[in-house]
């Protein structure tokens, strides 16, 4: 009878692994892949709670990406650093699953959050491909448990498959990111701008909120390149991009439009608010670009900008873009280092 139960347990686990294989390969979205892996692992081990955290080797941080059956208090800490000598560090260094069948009998298990959560049983399985750690799969129960060796072997098989799936999803994520961003500055590119402008205007139409656009251009950029060389010119572009990122709100979208031109979409922003934002960008670039260029040039750079708002300055994405481009041209023609907008 015991052998029959063991066989049924193994068969159940293998069926679950086959199921997760079919589910996981059907998606390349990282968070969906992680949620599928987590739920499958919980099903195989018959555990009511669990989570998956991905590891960032450079910063030595773990970031929570998927969780089930845990309280908001426990999952509110979305990121934590791996401390040398700590339990997580030991798990990552060993590269082997840690199984704690009864946490009350483990002297090293003293995490206040886990104790308050009532966790009495823990499995922490490192997810690694070759020798590279990509994350940790945590499975939890609120009562002590015992696990058979074959069941833990099944979890190990699932962990190996999960790691490959995560690696594929991350590669897909990177490919998508590269397709929509500018390689030099890291901002969204021209193609992504056209798509996102149409999306934002559609959203603006639906909810009746304002939307504004800032288009800016680095003044005398060709002369700058000719004087200081293209590497210094590239540094100017990355410096301007960095300033745009720093000054943008979470809802704003910054793009490298092409060459030395940049665009910022400001959702739910009136023309008056956009003019304030544009002036702040112009002023900070003029004052802060010198130190940010790290001695590459003797003086900083300036920008000219056009600012327009939907729908008052253009009733479609094409018309709004045409208006803001003309306003930028006027700012350049009338002395540079200026901001232009249509009179109210």
C-alpha positions in Angstrom: 0.0 0.0 0.0 2.8 2.4 0.9 4.5 1.8 -2.5 1.2 2.4 -4.3 0.7 5.7 -2.5 4.3 6.7 -3.3 3.7 5.8 -7.0 0.5 7.9 -7.0 2.3 10.8 -5.4 5.1 10.7 -8.0 2.5 10.4 -10.9 0.6 13.4 -9.5 3.9 15.4 -9.4 4.9 14.4 -12.9 1.4 15.4 -14.2 1.8 18.7 -12.5 5.2 19.3 -14.1 3.8 18.4 -17.5 0.9 20.9 -16.9 3.3 23.7 -15.8 5.4 23.0 -18.9 2.4 23.5 -21.2 1.3 26.6 -19.3 4.6 28.3 -19.0 5.6 27.9 -22.6 2.3 29.5 -23.6 3.5 32.8 -22.2 6.6 34.9 -22.3 5.4 37.5 -19.9 7.7 37.3 -16.9 5.2 37.9 -14.1 2.7 35.5 -15.7 5.4 32.8 -16.0 6.4 33.3 -12.3 2.8 33.1 -11.1 2.2 29.9 -13.1 5.4 28.3 -11.7 4.5 29.3 -8.1 1.0 27.9 -8.3 2.3 24.6 -9.8 5.0 24.3 -7.1 2.3 24.9 -4.4 0.1 22.2 -6.0 2.9 19.6 -6.2 4.0 20.2 -2.5 0.4 20.8 -1.3 1.5 24.0 0.3 -1.0 26.9 1.0 1.4 29.8 0.6 4.5 30.8 -1.3 6.4 33.4 -3.3 9.1 33.9 -5.9 11.8 36.6 -5.6 14.2 37.3 -8.4 17.9 38.0 -7.6 19.8 41.0 -8.9 23.5 40.1 -8.7 24.9 43.6 -9.1 22.9 45.1 -6.3 22.6 41.9 -4.3 18.8 42.5 -4.0 15.9 40.1 -4.1 12.7 41.5 -5.6 9.3 39.9 -4.9 7.5 39.2 -8.2 4.8 36.6 -7.3 3.1 35.5 -4.1 0.0 33.5 -2.9 -1.6 32.9 0.5 0.5 35.5 2.4 -0.7 38.6 4.2 -0.3 42.2 2.7 2.0 42.9 5.7 4.3 40.1 4.8 4.4 40.9 1.1 4.7 44.7 1.6 8.5 44.5 1.6 8.9 44.1 -2.1 12.7 44.3 -2.1 15.4 43.4 0.3 19.2 43.1 0.3 20.9 39.8 0.8 23.1 40.3 3.9 26.3 38.3 4.1 26.0 35.5 6.6 22.2 35.7 6.7 19.9 32.8 5.9 19.2 34.0 2.4 22.9 34.4 1.7 23.5 30.8 2.9 20.8 29.5 0.6 22.2 31.3 -2.4 25.8 30.2 -1.6 24.9 26.6 -1.1 22.8 26.4 -4.2 20.6 23.7 -2.6 17.0 23.8 -1.4 16.6 24.5 2.3 13.8 22.5 4.0 12.6 23.4 7.4 9.8 21.0 8.4 9.2 22.7 11.7 10.4 26.3 12.2 9.9 26.1 16.0 12.7 23.6 16.1 15.1 25.6 14.0 17.2 28.0 16.1 18.3 30.0 13.0 14.7 30.7 12.0 14.2 34.1 13.7 12.8 36.4 11.0 10.2 38.6 12.8 8.0 39.0 9.7 7.9 35.2 9.2 7.3 34.5 12.8 4.4 37.1 12.9 3.0 35.5 9.7 2.8 32.2 11.6 5.0 30.2 9.2 5.8 26.8 10.7 7.2 25.1 7.6 9.5 26.5 4.9 11.1 25.3 1.6 13.5 27.8 0.0 14.7 26.5 -3.4 17.3 28.5 -5.3 16.5 28.9 -9.0 19.7 28.7 -10.9 20.9 28.0 -14.5 24.3 26.5 -14.5 26.0 28.5 -11.7 23.9 31.7 -12.1 21.3 32.3 -9.4 18.1 33.9 -10.9 15.9 33.8 -7.8 14.4 31.9 -4.9 11.2 29.9 -4.8 9.7 30.0 -1.3 6.9 27.6 -0.2 5.3 28.0 3.2 2.8 26.2 5.5 1.3 27.3 8.8 1.7 23.8 10.4 4.7 21.6 10.6 5.1 19.2 7.7 7.1 16.1 6.6 8.2 15.6 2.9 9.2 12.5 1.2 12.5 12.4 -0.8 10.7 11.6 -4.1 8.5 14.7 -3.6 11.4 16.9 -3.0 13.1 15.5 -6.1 10.0 16.4 -8.1 10.3 20.0 -6.8 13.9 20.0 -7.9 12.9 19.0 -11.4 10.2 21.8 -11.4 12.8 24.3 -10.2 15.2 23.4 -13.1 12.4 23.8 -15.6 11.2 27.0 -13.9 14.7 28.5 -14.1 14.9 28.0 -17.9 11.4 29.5 -18.3 12.4 32.5 -16.3 15.5 33.0 -18.3 13.5 32.8 -21.6 10.9 35.3 -20.3 13.7 37.7 -19.2 15.3 37.4 -22.6 12.0 38.2 -24.2 11.5 41.1 -21.9 15.0 42.5 -22.8 14.3 42.0 -26.5 11.0 43.9 -26.2 12.7 46.7 -24.2 15.5 47.0 -26.8 12.9 47.3 -29.6 11.2 50.3 -28.0 14.1 52.2 -26.5 17.0 54.2 -27.8 20.3 52.4 -27.5 22.3 55.5 -26.5 20.0 57.3 -24.0 17.8 54.5 -22.8 14.7 56.6 -23.4 11.8 55.4 -25.5 12.5 55.7 -29.2 10.7 57.5 -32.1 8.5 54.5 -33.0 7.4 54.0 -29.4 6.6 57.7 -29.2 4.2 57.5 -32.2 2.4 54.6 -30.6 2.2 56.0 -27.1 1.1 59.4 -28.2 -1.9 57.9 -30.0 -2.7 55.7 -27.0 -2.5 58.7 -24.6 -4.7 60.9 -26.8 -7.2 58.1 -27.0 -7.2 57.9 -23.2 -7.5 61.7 -23.0 -10.5 61.7 -25.3 -12.1 59.0 -23.2 -11.7 60.7 -19.8 -11.7 64.3 -20.9 -8.4 65.2 -19.3 -5.9 67.6 -20.8 -2.6 66.4 -22.3 0.5 68.4 -23.2 3.6 67.9 -25.3 7.1 69.3 -24.9 9.4 69.0 -27.9 13.0 70.2 -27.3 16.2 70.4 -29.3 19.8 70.8 -28.2 21.0 74.2 -29.5 23.9 74.3 -31.9 24.5 70.6 -31.6 26.2 70.2 -35.0 28.7 72.9 -34.0 29.2 71.3 -30.7 30.0 67.9 -32.4 32.4 69.6 -34.8 34.2 71.4 -31.9 34.4 68.7 -29.3 33.9 65.4 -31.3 31.1 62.9 -31.4 31.9 61.1 -28.1 31.3 64.5 -26.3 28.2 64.9 -28.3 26.9 61.5 -27.2 27.6 62.6 -23.6 25.5 65.6 -24.1 22.6 63.5 -25.3 22.9 61.1 -22.4 23.1 64.0 -20.0 20.0 65.7 -21.4 18.2 62.3 -21.3 19.2 61.9 -17.6 17.9 65.3 -16.7 14.6 64.6 -18.4 14.3 61.3 -16.4 15.1 63.1 -13.2 12.6 65.9 -13.8 9.8 63.8 -15.1 6.9 62.7 -12.9 6.0 59.0 -12.8 3.1 59.6 -15.3 5.3 61.5 -17.8 6.8 59.8 -20.8 10.2 60.9 -22.2 11.5 60.0 -25.7 14.5 60.6 -27.9 12.6 61.7 -31.0 15.7 61.6 -33.2 19.1 63.2 -33.5 19.3 65.9 -30.8 15.5 66.2 -30.4 13.6 64.9 -27.4 9.9 64.8 -26.6 8.0 64.5 -23.3 4.3 63.5 -23.1 2.6 65.0 -20.1 -0.7 63.2 -19.4 -3.4 65.1 -17.4 -1.4 68.3 -17.7 -2.7 71.7 -18.8 -0.7 74.1 -21.0 0.2 76.3 -18.0 1.5 73.3 -16.0 3.4 72.1 -19.1 5.1 75.6 -19.5 6.3 75.4 -15.9 7.7 72.0 -16.5 9.4 73.0 -19.8 11.0 76.1 -18.2 12.3 73.9 -15.3 13.8 71.5 -17.9 15.4 74.4 -19.9 16.8 76.0 -16.8 18.2 72.8 -15.3 19.9 71.7 -18.5 21.5 75.1 -18.9 22.8 75.2 -15.3 23.5 71.5 -14.6 24.9 70.2 -17.9 28.4 71.5 -17.2 29.1 69.4 -14.1 27.2 66.4 -15.6 29.5 66.4 -18.6 32.4 65.7 -16.3 34.9 68.1 -17.9 34.2 66.9 -21.5 33.5 70.5 -22.4 34.2 74.0 -21.1 30.6 75.2 -21.1 27.2 73.6 -20.7 24.5 73.3 -23.4 21.1 74.9 -23.8 17.9 73.7 -25.4 15.0 75.3 -27.2 11.4 74.0 -26.8 7.9 74.1 -28.2 5.0 73.3 -25.9 1.5 72.5 -27.1 -1.7 71.0 -25.5 -4.4 68.7 -26.7 -7.0 69.5 -27.9 -6.6 73.3 -28.0 -3.4 73.3 -30.1 -4.1 70.2 -32.1 -7.2 67.9 -32.3 -5.3 64.8 -33.3 -1.9 63.3 -32.7 -0.7 64.4 -36.1 -1.9 68.0 -35.7 -0.6 68.3 -32.2 2.8 67.0 -33.3 2.9 69.4 -36.2 2.0 72.4 -33.9 4.7 71.6 -31.3 7.3 71.1 -34.1 6.5 74.5 -35.6 6.7 76.1 -32.1 10.2 74.5 -31.6 11.3 75.9 -34.9 10.1 79.4 -33.9 12.1 79.1 -30.6 15.2 78.2 -32.6 14.7 81.0 -35.1 14.1 83.7 -32.4 17.4 83.3 -30.5 17.4 79.7 -29.0 17.4 78.8 -25.3 13.7 79.7 -25.4 10.3 78.2 -25.0 7.5 78.9 -27.4 3.8 78.2 -27.2 0.6 79.5 -28.9 -0.9 82.6 -27.4 -4.0 81.9 -25.2 
